[in-house]
Amino acid sequence: SHTHIQAHRHAGVFVAKGKDDALVTKNMVPGDAVYGEKRISVEVQGVKTEYRVWNPFRSKVAAAILGGIDELPIKPGEKVLYLGAASGTTVSHVSDIVGPEGLVYAVEFSHRSGRDLLAVAKRRTNVVPIVEDARHPHKYRMLIG
């Protein structure tokens, strides 16, 4: 199966063109799947790049992109405050988009989801997990730079 990757109009987002087109992000941690998602490896001039399929049924941000959202403030190098990070499914793709120069402050109050989020953050240097109530910013503002 031959797949080629096309840049989406939103920076840091890509489309895998093949048998089925899929929205993908460049995996910041090659070899690592966060939630069992499909990974696609593409080699261009001897350089291998891995992409992760981004399922719009599991992520409102992916659904918004596929729905044609005009502006995506999540861009390479940006700092993102993500409230309601849950177990980090969407956060992991946001982490891919902002890349090593960006940061994702991921706030989740549920300790059960928080555990999964901590596991995601362990492997992704640009994710700062914050297990706090998003409604009380004074409890976590000192963690956000």
Secondary structure, DSSP 8 states (H G I E B T S, - for coil): ---EEEE-SSTT-EEEESSS-EEEEE-SSTT--SSS--EEEEEETTEEEEEEE--TTT-HHHHHHHTT-S-----TT-EEEEES-TTSHHHHHHHHHHTTT-EEEEE---HHHHHHHHHHHHH-TTEEEE-S-TT-GGGTGGG--
